[in-house]
Amino acid sequence: MYPYVVLVMILPALQKCMSGILIKNCLWNRNIEIARIMTFVVLAAFIGCRGVTVGGDTIVYQELFYRVGATDWAHILHENGGYEFGYLYLNKLLYYIAPHFQLVVLFEGIVYGASVTKFIYDNSKQPWTSTYILITFSFIATALNNLRFTIAMAILLFAVPYIKRRNIKKFCAITLLAFSFHYSAIAFLLLYFIYPLKINQKCCIGLAAATVVVLVWGNDILLIAFRILYSDKYNETSLVSDGGYVYLLILGIIIVASYILIGNIKIEKTTNRLLVHMLFIAYIIQLFALKFSFIARLVYLFSISMIAVIPIALERFDNISKHFIKFIMYIILFAYYVYNLSGNILETVPYIPFWLVKL
């Protein structure tokens, strides 16, 4: 567990120190690039240098890598059904370069580190706070376990600027690339069309009404729908889930707090609107995930915007209140972080770098 504690203590602290140097020496442009590079290197190394024992699914991907490597190019899709073609061909290409699975993990670390770093520094008022939330709110833990999904999500973050610019061609091209690594990425297309909608009190009321409907009648409505659409693919017991209420509550609190603190006018600013819209979509998906857990992973495609939304909302407080609220938030998130590490649901503890793994 110690590497995780060191990560959450050191990286945000270094970013904060760098911000102090930036202000003191008035060397913003040069030093902000140093901070970006530092953040990228740490995240990429932490994810990309993990051993195969970190993350319950990692060893499964290792087996797939060597299986794909031993398959002819022409038969990759036929003999490895169930996996996306982009991920399969990436494995074959990396195997051709060098038959070492660590190349795939390193590729994931580099792509994730680059995209998340860009997202943080392009959208957050406080990069150190965003990084702290990223680490403590299980986004890093997910990256250490779900390799295909993480690559897809990282690619999708590169598509975010094109939503604001209304460049549908580049947005769709990047989304389809992500889709080739994980089919769930196709859900990100929703964001492009929902983005122009305004967030107001009616949206919040509608969200509250939808919450009541799903919580009260969700089982009946969704089970009927899936019996019609997927009767031969899923059974009812595999679809129903009672978990996720805490995550739903957290998303709801962040959305309401953002609306109140950032304000309706400021939310209508391009960046703020997009980030809050991502949280709205995450909340709706999480509602359905309460009943059907297999779609829960989709939430992470959109809820990652909270790492930028929360710092923006905190800026609305005066300095004394802001520091106090941040202090309380840091403690709660750290406790949540340690709790998740102790539970080790994703099997990411202990963290062992690849050069120390003994199989």
FENMOLIN-V324418 format. One record per residue. N is the residue number from 1. RES is the residue in one letter. SS is DSSP state (H for helix, E for strand, C for the rest). PHI is phi as a letter, one per 30 degrees, with the letter a starting at -180 (NA if undefined). NEAR is the number of other ideal C-beta (glycine too) atoms within 12 Angstrom. Layout:
<<N & RES & SS & PHI & NEAR> <N & RES & SS & PHI & NEAR>>
//
This chain:
<<1 & M & C & NA & 21> <2 & Y & H & e & 15> <3 & P & H & e & 29> <4 & Y & H & d & 31> <5 & V & H & d & 20> <6 & V & H & d & 17> <7 & L & H & e & 32> <8 & V & H & d & 37> <9 & M & H & d & 22> <10 & I & H & d & 23> <11 & L & H & d & 38> <12 & P & H & d & 37> <13 & A & H & d & 22> <14 & L & H & d & 27> <15 & Q & H & d & 39> <16 & K & H & d & 26> <17 & C & H & d & 20> <18 & M & H & d & 30> <19 & S & H & d & 31> <20 & G & H & d & 16> <21 & I & H & d & 19> <22 & L & H & d & 23> <23 & I & H & d & 14> <24 & K & H & d & 12> <25 & N & H & c & 15> <26 & C & C & h & 11> <27 & L & C & c & 17> <28 & W & H & e & 17> <29 & N & H & e & 12> <30 & R & H & d & 15> <31 & N & H & d & 23> <32 & I & H & d & 25> <33 & E & H & d & 17> <34 & I & H & d & 23> <35 & A & H & d & 34> <36 & R & H & d & 29> <37 & I & H & d & 22> <38 & M & H & d & 30> <39 & T & H & d & 41> <40 & F & H & d & 33> <41 & V & H & d & 22> <42 & V & H & d & 33> <43 & L & H & d & 41> <44 & A & H & d & 29> <45 & A & H & d & 25> <46 & F & H & d & 38> <47 & I & H & d & 48> <48 & G & H & d & 35> <49 & C & C & c & 29> <50 & R & E & d & 46> <51 & G & C & d & 28> <52 & V & C & d & 33> <53 & T & C & d & 25> <54 & V & C & c & 38> <55 & G & C & j & 35> <56 & G & C & d & 21> <57 & D & C & c & 27> <58 & T & H & d & 37> <59 & I & H & d & 23> <60 & V & H & d & 21> <61 & Y & H & d & 39> <62 & Q & H & d & 31> <63 & E & H & d & 19> <64 & L & H & d & 32> <65 & F & H & e & 38> <66 & Y & H & d & 22> <67 & R & H & d & 22> <68 & V & H & d & 34> <69 & G & H & e & 30> <70 & A & C & d & 19> <71 & T & C & c & 24> <72 & D & C & d & 14> <73 & W & H & e & 20> <74 & A & H & d & 10> <75 & H & H & c & 15> <76 & I & H & e & 29> <77 & L & H & d & 21> <78 & H & H & d & 15> <79 & E & H & c & 19> <80 & N & C & b & 27> <81 & G & C & d & 15> <82 & G & C & j & 14> <83 & Y & C & c & 30> <84 & E & C & d & 31> <85 & F & H & d & 25> <86 & G & H & d & 25> <87 & Y & H & d & 38> <88 & L & H & d & 32> <89 & Y & H & d & 24> <90 & L & H & d & 34> <91 & N & H & d & 40> <92 & K & H & d & 32> <93 & L & H & d & 21> <94 & L & H & d & 27> <95 & Y & H & d & 28> <96 & Y & H & d & 20> <97 & I & H & d & 16> <98 & A & C & a & 15> <99 & P & C & d & 19> <100 & H & C & b & 21> <101 & F & C & e & 33> <102 & Q & H & e & 29> <103 & L & H & d & 27> <104 & V & H & d & 41> <105 & V & H & d & 42> <106 & L & H & d & 27> <107 & F & H & e & 34> <108 & E & H & e & 48> <109 & G & H & d & 36> <110 & I & H & d & 26> <111 & V & H & d & 35> <112 & Y & H & d & 44> <113 & G & H & d & 37> <114 & A & H & d & 28> <115 & S & H & d & 37> <116 & V & H & d & 47> <117 & T & H & d & 37> <118 & K & H & d & 28> <119 & F & H & d & 40> <120 & I & H & d & 42> <121 & Y & H & d & 33> <122 & D & H & d & 26> <123 & N & H & b & 34> <124 & S & C & c & 39> <125 & K & C & d & 27> <126 & Q & C & b & 30> <127 & P & H & e & 36> <128 & W & H & d & 35> <129 & T & H & d & 38> <130 & S & H & d & 41> <131 & T & H & d & 45> <132 & Y & H & d & 41> <133 & I & H & d & 40> <134 & L & H & e & 46> <135 & I & H & d & 44> <136 & T & H & d & 35> <137 & F & C & c & 36> <138 & S & C & i & 36> <139 & F & H & d & 41> <140 & I & H & d & 42> <141 & A & H & d & 37> <142 & T & H & d & 36> <143 & A & H & d & 41> <144 & L & H & d & 45> <145 & N & H & c & 35> <146 & N & C & c & 36> <147 & L & H & d & 44> <148 & R & H & d & 42> <149 & F & H & d & 37> <150 & T & H & d & 48> <151 & I & H & d & 41> <152 & A & H & d & 42> <153 & M & H & d & 43> <154 & A & H & d & 44> <155 & I & H & d & 39> <156 & L & H & d & 47> <157 & L & H & d & 44> <158 & F & C & d & 30> <159 & A & C & d & 38> <160 & V & H & e & 40> <161 & P & H & e & 22> <162 & Y & H & d & 24> <163 & I & H & d & 34> <164 & K & H & d & 24> <165 & R & C & d & 17> <166 & R & C & h & 16> <167 & N & C & c & 17> <168 & I & H & d & 19> <169 & K & H & d & 14> <170 & K & H & d & 20> <171 & F & H & d & 30> <172 & C & H & d & 23> <173 & A & H & d & 19> <174 & I & H & d & 31> <175 & T & H & d & 36> <176 & L & H & d & 26> <177 & L & H & d & 29> <178 & A & H & d & 37> <179 & F & H & e & 30> <180 & S & C & d & 26> <181 & F & C & c & 38> <182 & H & C & a & 35> <183 & Y & H & d & 25> <184 & S & H & d & 31> <185 & A & H & d & 38> <186 & I & H & d & 23> <187 & A & H & d & 32> <188 & F & H & d & 42> <189 & L & H & e & 25> <190 & L & H & e & 26> <191 & L & H & d & 39> <192 & Y & H & d & 31> <193 & F & H & d & 17> <194 & I & H & d & 25> <195 & Y & C & e & 33> <196 & P & C & d & 16> <197 & L & C & d & 21> <198 & K & C & d & 20> <199 & I & C & c & 37> <200 & N & C & b & 19> <201 & Q & H & d & 15> <202 & K & H & d & 14> <203 & C & H & d & 28> <204 & C & H & d & 26> <205 & I & H & d & 15> <206 & G & H & d & 18> <207 & L & H & d & 30> <208 & A & H & d & 19> <209 & A & H & d & 17> <210 & A & H & d & 26> <211 & T & H & d & 27> <212 & V & H & d & 14> <213 & V & H & d & 21> <214 & V & H & d & 28> <215 & L & H & d & 25> <216 & V & H & d & 15> <217 & W & H & c & 18> <218 & G & H & e & 29> <219 & N & H & e & 24> <220 & D & H & d & 17> <221 & I & H & d & 20> <222 & L & H & d & 30> <223 & L & H & d & 23> <224 & I & H & d & 17> <225 & A & H & d & 20> <226 & F & H & d & 27> <227 & R & H & d & 18> <228 & I & H & d & 13> <229 & L & H & d & 14> <230 & Y & H & b & 18> <231 & S & C & d & 14> <232 & D & C & c & 9> <233 & K & C & c & 13> <234 & Y & C & b & 21> <235 & N & C & c & 14> <236 & E & H & d & 20> <237 & T & H & d & 13> <238 & S & H & d & 15> <239 & L & H & c & 29> <240 & V & C & d & 23> <241 & S & C & b & 25> <242 & D & C & c & 17> <243 & G & C & d & 17> <244 & G & C & j & 30> <245 & Y & H & d & 19> <246 & V & H & d & 18> <247 & Y & H & d & 30> <248 & L & H & d & 34> <249 & L & H & d & 18> <250 & I & H & d & 28> <251 & L & H & d & 39> <252 & G & H & d & 29> <253 & I & H & d & 23> <254 & I & H & d & 38> <255 & I & H & d & 39> <256 & V & H & d & 27> <257 & A & H & d & 27> <258 & S & H & d & 38> <259 & Y & H & d & 35> <260 & I & H & d & 20> <261 & L & H & d & 27> <262 & I & H & d & 33> <263 & G & C & j & 21> <264 & N & H & e & 21> <265 & I & H & d & 13> <266 & K & H & d & 24> <267 & I & H & d & 34> <268 & E & C & d & 21> <269 & K & C & d & 18> <270 & T & H & e & 21> <271 & T & H & d & 28> <272 & N & H & d & 35> <273 & R & H & d & 35> <274 & L & H & d & 39> <275 & L & H & d & 45> <276 & V & H & d & 49> <277 & H & H & d & 37> <278 & M & H & d & 46> <279 & L & H & d & 47> <280 & F & H & e & 41> <281 & I & H & d & 37> <282 & A & H & e & 41> <283 & Y & H & d & 40> <284 & I & H & d & 34> <285 & I & H & d & 36> <286 & Q & H & d & 42> <287 & L & H & e & 38> <288 & F & H & d & 34> <289 & A & H & d & 33> <290 & L & C & d & 34> <291 & K & C & c & 35> <292 & F & C & b & 33> <293 & S & H & d & 24> <294 & F & H & d & 22> <295 & I & H & c & 27> <296 & A & H & e & 29> <297 & R & H & d & 31> <298 & L & H & d & 35> <299 & V & H & e & 40> <300 & Y & H & d & 42> <301 & L & H & d & 42> <302 & F & H & c & 40> <303 & S & H & d & 41> <304 & I & C & d & 41> <305 & S & C & d & 49> <306 & M & H & d & 45> <307 & I & H & d & 43> <308 & A & H & c & 40> <309 & V & H & d & 46> <310 & I & H & d & 45> <311 & P & H & d & 39> <312 & I & H & d & 36> <313 & A & H & d & 38> <314 & L & H & d & 35> <315 & E & C & d & 25> <316 & R & C & d & 24> <317 & F & C & d & 21> <318 & D & C & d & 11> <319 & N & H & e & 12> <320 & I & H & d & 10> <321 & S & H & d & 15> <322 & K & H & d & 23> <323 & H & H & d & 16> <324 & F & H & d & 15> <325 & I & H & d & 24> <326 & K & H & d & 27> <327 & F & H & d & 17> <328 & I & H & d & 15> <329 & M & H & d & 30> <330 & Y & H & d & 28> <331 & I & H & d & 16> <332 & I & H & d & 20> <333 & L & H & d & 30> <334 & F & H & d & 24> <335 & A & H & d & 16> <336 & Y & H & d & 25> <337 & Y & H & d & 31> <338 & V & H & d & 22> <339 & Y & H & d & 19> <340 & N & H & d & 31> <341 & L & H & d & 30> <342 & S & H & d & 15> <343 & G & H & d & 16> <344 & N & C & h & 21> <345 & I & C & d & 18> <346 & L & C & d & 29> <347 & E & C & h & 26> <348 & T & C & c & 35> <349 & V & C & c & 27> <350 & P & C & d & 21> <351 & Y & C & d & 32> <352 & I & C & b & 24> <353 & P & E & d & 23> <354 & F & H & d & 28> <355 & W & H & d & 12> <356 & L & H & c & 16> <357 & V & C & d & 21> <358 & K & C & c & 10> <359 & L & C & c & 12>>
//
